[in-house]
Each structure stands twice: as structure tokens, then as C-alpha cells.
């Protein structure tokens, strides 16, 4: 059974409608932060895999009902991704977040590339 995490354990700003815990830095840093926060909250190490376009998909399972504070914290963490969602079957709920690759700077006109 996953440990009952303190929802404030994820760091970042408080869970309000207008404050999301988006860490500073690039897409790899956000993906690591999402994975670490989900691990702390659920007690289960998430699976982190590259997507075909250079992004990252973070997935985890929830096997037991959770209290509303923990659900809110997990949603706040998932919201740090560029997309997130879930699916459900009889045994578990599958949660995922995707982080897009960081755009590469384009050379300006007249610059050597």
C-alpha cells in the first residue's frame, strides 16, 4: 500500500486555481520533477519514457481510493505537464502526463547556422 503522503510534500506554490507548480527550467527538469512528485505522493515509482517526438511521458497507477487532498495534489502535479489524463479499469487507475520537448532556438536571419 502506498504511504499516505502529505499533499504539501510536492513543493511549489499552494494548490490554488491560478497557481501551478511549474518548476523553472527545461522539459527534462519538469519531467523529473513530475516523476519525483508522483513517486512521493503515490509511493509508486512512475514509468518515465521518451515519446516519438523527443518529449517525455510519465505514467503511474493508483490501486486504492485516495482522499480528496491527495487527489488535488496529484492533479496539481499532473498539471505541470503539457498534457495529462487517465484511464481506469477494475484493478487500477492509470495516470499520465506528457512534457513536450523544449523548442530549439532558431537562427535569426543573417546568422550562421
The 8 nearest C-alpha neighbors of each residue, nearest first, counted from 0:
[[1, 2, 42, 63, 62, 3, 41, 43],
 [2, 0, 42, 41, 3, 43, 40, 4],
 [1, 3, 42, 4, 0, 41, 40, 39],
 [4, 2, 1, 5, 40, 41, 42, 69],
 [5, 3, 40, 2, 6, 39, 8, 41],
 [4, 6, 8, 7, 3, 40, 69, 9],
 [7, 5, 8, 72, 69, 4, 68, 9],
 [6, 8, 5, 9, 10, 72, 13, 4],
 [9, 7, 6, 5, 10, 4, 39, 40],
 [10, 8, 36, 7, 6, 11, 39, 40],
 [11, 9, 8, 7, 12, 20, 13, 36],
 [10, 12, 20, 9, 13, 21, 22, 19],
 [11, 13, 20, 18, 14, 10, 19, 15],
 [14, 12, 15, 11, 18, 7, 19, 20],
 [15, 13, 18, 12, 75, 16, 19, 72],
 [14, 16, 18, 17, 13, 19, 12, 75],
 [15, 17, 18, 14, 19, 13, 75, 71],
 [16, 18, 15, 19, 14, 13, 12, 20],
 [19, 17, 15, 16, 12, 14, 20, 13],
 [18, 20, 21, 75, 17, 79, 12, 14],
 [19, 21, 11, 12, 22, 79, 18, 76],
 [22, 20, 79, 19, 23, 29, 11, 80],
 [23, 21, 29, 20, 24, 32, 28, 11],
 [22, 24, 21, 25, 29, 28, 26, 20],
 [25, 23, 28, 22, 26, 29, 27, 21],
 [24, 26, 28, 27, 101, 29, 23, 100],
 [25, 27, 29, 28, 101, 100, 30, 98],
 [28, 26, 30, 29, 25, 31, 55, 100],
 [27, 29, 31, 26, 25, 30, 24, 32],
 [28, 30, 32, 26, 27, 31, 33, 22],
 [29, 31, 27, 33, 32, 28, 26, 34],
 [32, 30, 34, 28, 29, 33, 35, 27],
 [31, 33, 29, 35, 30, 34, 36, 28],
 [34, 32, 30, 36, 31, 35, 76, 37],
 [33, 35, 31, 37, 32, 36, 45, 30],
 [36, 34, 38, 32, 37, 33, 31, 39],
 [35, 37, 39, 33, 9, 38, 34, 32],
 [38, 36, 40, 34, 39, 35, 41, 33],
 [37, 39, 44, 35, 43, 42, 36, 41],
 [40, 38, 36, 37, 42, 41, 35, 4],
 [41, 39, 37, 4, 38, 42, 36, 6],
 [42, 40, 43, 38, 1, 39, 37, 2],
 [41, 43, 1, 38, 39, 2, 40, 44],
 [42, 44, 38, 41, 45, 1, 59, 37],
 [45, 43, 38, 46, 42, 59, 37, 34],
 [46, 44, 59, 58, 34, 43, 38, 47],
 [45, 47, 58, 57, 59, 48, 44, 34],
 [48, 46, 57, 56, 45, 58, 55, 49],
 [49, 47, 56, 55, 46, 50, 57, 58],
 [48, 50, 55, 54, 56, 53, 51, 47],
 [49, 51, 54, 55, 52, 53, 56, 48],
 [50, 52, 53, 49, 54, 55, 48, 56],
 [51, 53, 50, 54, 100, 99, 49, 55],
 [54, 52, 100, 50, 51, 49, 55, 99],
 [55, 53, 100, 99, 50, 98, 52, 49],
 [54, 56, 49, 98, 50, 97, 48, 57],
 [57, 55, 97, 48, 96, 47, 49, 50],
 [56, 58, 47, 96, 95, 46, 97, 34],
 [59, 57, 95, 46, 45, 94, 56, 47],
 [58, 60, 45, 94, 93, 46, 95, 61],
 [61, 59, 93, 92, 94, 91, 62, 58],
 [60, 62, 92, 91, 63, 93, 59, 41],
 [61, 63, 91, 60, 92, 90, 64, 0],
 [64, 62, 61, 65, 91, 0, 92, 1],
 [63, 65, 66, 62, 61, 70, 91, 92],
 [66, 64, 63, 69, 70, 67, 68, 61],
 [65, 67, 69, 68, 70, 64, 71, 3],
 [66, 68, 70, 69, 71, 65, 72, 64],
 [69, 67, 71, 70, 66, 72, 6, 65],
 [70, 68, 72, 71, 6, 67, 66, 73],
 [69, 71, 67, 73, 72, 68, 74, 66],
 [72, 70, 74, 68, 69, 73, 67, 75],
 [71, 73, 75, 69, 6, 74, 70, 68],
 [72, 74, 76, 70, 75, 71, 69, 77],
 [75, 73, 77, 71, 76, 72, 78, 70],
 [74, 76, 72, 78, 73, 77, 71, 19],
 [77, 75, 73, 78, 74, 79, 33, 72],
 [76, 78, 74, 79, 75, 96, 80, 83],
 [79, 77, 75, 80, 76, 74, 83, 19],
 [80, 78, 21, 77, 76, 20, 19, 81],
 [81, 79, 98, 78, 82, 97, 96, 77],
 [80, 82, 98, 97, 99, 79, 83, 96],
 [83, 81, 97, 80, 96, 98, 84, 78],
 [84, 82, 96, 95, 77, 97, 80, 78],
 [83, 85, 95, 94, 96, 82, 86, 77],
 [84, 86, 94, 93, 95, 87, 92, 83],
 [85, 87, 93, 92, 94, 88, 84, 91],
 [86, 88, 92, 93, 91, 85, 89, 90],
 [87, 89, 90, 91, 92, 86, 93, 62],
 [88, 90, 91, 87, 92, 62, 86, 63],
 [91, 89, 88, 62, 92, 87, 63, 61],
 [92, 90, 62, 61, 88, 87, 89, 60],
 [91, 93, 87, 61, 60, 86, 94, 62],
 [92, 94, 60, 86, 85, 59, 87, 91],
 [95, 93, 85, 59, 58, 84, 60, 92],
 [96, 94, 58, 83, 57, 84, 85, 59],
 [95, 97, 83, 57, 80, 82, 77, 56],
 [98, 96, 56, 82, 80, 55, 81, 83],
 [97, 99, 80, 81, 55, 54, 26, 30],
 [100, 98, 54, 101, 81, 97, 26, 55],
 [101, 99, 54, 53, 26, 102, 98, 52],
 [100, 102, 26, 25, 99, 103, 54, 27],
 [103, 101, 100, 104, 99, 105, 26, 25],
 [102, 104, 105, 101, 100, 106, 25, 53],
 [105, 103, 102, 106, 107, 101, 112, 110],
 [104, 106, 103, 107, 112, 102, 108, 110],
 [107, 105, 110, 112, 104, 108, 111, 109],
 [106, 108, 110, 109, 105, 111, 112, 104],
 [107, 109, 110, 106, 111, 105, 112, 104],
 [108, 110, 107, 111, 106, 112, 105, 104],
 [111, 109, 107, 108, 106, 112, 105, 104],
 [110, 112, 109, 106, 107, 108, 105, 104],
 [111, 106, 110, 105, 107, 109, 108, 104]]
